[in-house]
Structures are given as structure tokens and as C-alpha cells.
Amino acid sequence: MKSSIFVFIFIFFITGCSATGPKFTKATLTNQKLSTVYLMRQYKFLGAAGCRAVHIDNKDLGCIKNAGYLRIDLTPGSHAIKFPKVTENDWANETEVELELLAGKIYYFEWTHELEDFYVIPAGSVVVTGGETKASIIQHHEGSAVPILRELRESKS
């Protein structure tokens, strides 16, 4: 009985950290004078509990939850999108991309990370773990982005 309660709480905790907003339906450009940027993060167990912060031109614009996306309208021109470390102990490295955006265009970027190094050191009854992930930003075109986005929910809090 206790183990089933633990499993329920664990599953609730992990799924509770995923995006819960409306499911993506279609890419839209609401203003021809602006650029629209979709930032996405596919579901992964690794880092599922964290909400990846998004900074554009050094302004905090929220975060992308696990299995979530953000839609941001920006003025055309040069911009820097940064996904900083969430905490000092965050395994994922800071990632950044410089963009030159054109008016009336839609852009798609995916933040992702993979386990690159992991270690377990048993020390008697204590186990020490550590590791590192390699985070990256992938630019997609509409054909590869939309199928991914259809599996995601909006990350707005």
C-alpha cells in the first residue's frame, strides 16, 4: 500500500511539472509588422521538474515547462535568446542564440538537453551522484516544428 502511494505521488509530481496550458493548434502570425518566435521543449524525464527560463535581450520572459512551448512576438531586427541555468546546481549548461528576425516571419526553436556524463559513487550507506548534460538550441523549419508543437501545451503560468 505504501509503495503504491509513493508511486502515485511521484507520478503526480512529475506530470505536475509539465506544461498544462492549451494544446498547440496551429502557428499564427498576428501582426505582419512583427516576428513570431515559437520556443519549444519536448517531454523528457531528465530535468522534468524544472521550468527552463527564457531571456530575450536580457529580459526574463518566463519559462518553458517540460512538454511546453512559448509563443513570443518580437520587433524585427537583432535579438539574443538565452536559456540560462535555472540554479547553480543545474546540470544543463547555459545556451544562447543570436537572431536576425524579419517582419512577418515565424521562427521555431527547440531547447533540448541530453545526459552527457553521469556517475554514481557508493560510499558505504551513502551514494553520491553527479553528472552533466549538454543543452542546445535547435532551429526548426515549419515542416519539422509543427509535428513537435502538436504534442506540446502552452507554458504560460
C-alpha positions in Angstrom: 0.0 0.0 0.0 2.8 2.5 0.9 4.6 1.8 -2.3 1.5 2.5 -4.4 1.0 5.8 -2.6 4.7 6.7 -3.3 4.3 5.8 -7.0 1.1 7.9 -7.2 2.8 10.9 -5.6 5.9 10.5 -7.8 3.8 10.4 -11.0 1.7 13.3 -9.8 4.9 15.3 -9.1 6.5 14.6 -12.5 3.3 15.2 -14.5 2.5 18.3 -12.5 5.7 19.9 -13.7 4.7 19.6 -17.4 3.0 22.4 -19.2 -0.7 22.4 -18.6 -1.9 25.3 -20.9 -3.9 24.9 -24.0 -2.6 22.3 -26.5 -0.9 23.8 -29.6 -3.3 24.0 -32.6 -1.5 26.0 -35.4 1.2 28.5 -35.9 -0.1 32.0 -36.2 1.3 35.4 -37.1 -0.9 38.0 -35.5 0.9 41.1 -36.8 2.7 41.4 -40.2 4.9 44.2 -38.7 6.3 41.8 -36.0 8.2 38.5 -36.0 6.7 35.5 -34.1 9.0 33.1 -32.3 7.9 29.7 -31.0 10.2 28.3 -28.3 9.6 24.6 -27.5 10.7 21.9 -25.2 9.8 18.3 -25.8 8.9 15.9 -23.0 11.9 14.3 -21.3 12.2 12.6 -17.9 15.6 14.2 -17.5 15.0 17.6 -15.9 11.3 17.2 -16.0 10.7 19.1 -12.8 12.5 22.2 -14.0 11.0 25.1 -15.9 13.7 26.4 -18.3 13.9 30.2 -18.0 13.8 32.2 -21.2 15.6 35.6 -21.6 15.3 37.6 -24.7 17.6 40.6 -24.9 18.3 40.2 -21.2 14.6 40.4 -20.2 13.0 37.5 -18.4 10.0 36.4 -20.5 9.0 33.4 -18.4 10.0 29.8 -18.7 9.3 26.7 -20.8 7.9 23.8 -18.9 8.5 20.2 -19.8 6.4 19.3 -22.9 5.6 23.0 -23.4 6.0 25.9 -25.7 6.0 29.7 -25.6 4.9 32.0 -28.4 6.6 35.4 -28.4 6.1 38.3 -30.8 9.2 40.5 -31.3 10.1 43.5 -33.3 12.2 42.7 -36.4 15.9 43.1 -36.0 18.7 41.5 -33.9 17.8 39.6 -30.8 19.6 37.3 -28.3 17.6 34.4 -26.9 19.2 32.8 -23.8 18.3 29.8 -21.7 20.3 30.4 -18.5 21.0 27.9 -15.8 18.0 27.5 -13.5 20.1 27.1 -10.4 23.8 27.0 -9.6 23.4 23.2 -9.3 21.6 22.9 -12.7 23.3 20.2 -14.8 22.3 21.8 -18.1 24.7 24.4 -19.5 23.5 27.9 -20.4 22.6 28.2 -24.1 22.2 31.3 -26.3 21.4 32.1 -29.9 21.7 35.4 -31.8 19.0 36.0 -34.3 18.2 38.4 -37.1 14.4 38.5 -37.4 12.4 39.7 -40.3 8.9 41.2 -40.1 6.0 38.9 -41.0 8.0 35.7 -40.4 7.6 32.8 -38.0 10.6 31.2 -36.4 10.9 27.9 -34.4 13.5 27.0 -31.8 13.7 23.9 -29.6 15.6 23.9 -26.3 16.8 20.4 -25.6 19.4 18.6 -23.4 20.9 15.2 -23.2 22.7 13.4 -20.5 26.4 13.5 -21.4 28.1 12.3 -18.2 26.7 10.6 -15.1 28.4 9.0 -12.2 27.4 7.1 -9.1 29.9 6.7 -6.2 28.8 4.4 -3.5 30.3 5.4 -0.1 29.0 3.0 2.5 25.3 3.7 3.1 25.5 7.0 1.2 25.5 7.2 -2.6 26.9 10.3 -4.3 25.7 11.1 -7.8 26.6 13.8 -10.3 26.8 14.5 -13.9 26.4 16.9 -16.7 24.0 17.4 -19.6 24.7 19.1 -22.9 21.9 21.6 -23.7 21.4 23.0 -27.1 19.1 25.2 -29.2 17.9 23.7 -32.5 16.3 25.9 -35.2 13.5 24.1 -37.0 11.6 24.9 -40.2 7.8 24.8 -40.1 7.7 21.2 -41.5 9.7 19.8 -38.6 8.4 22.1 -35.9 4.7 21.8 -36.3 4.6 18.0 -35.6 6.6 18.6 -32.4 4.4 21.5 -31.4 1.2 19.5 -31.8 2.4 17.3 -28.9 3.0 20.3 -26.6 1.0 22.6 -24.3 1.4 26.3 -23.7 3.8 27.1 -20.9 2.3 30.4 -19.7 1.8 30.3 -15.9 
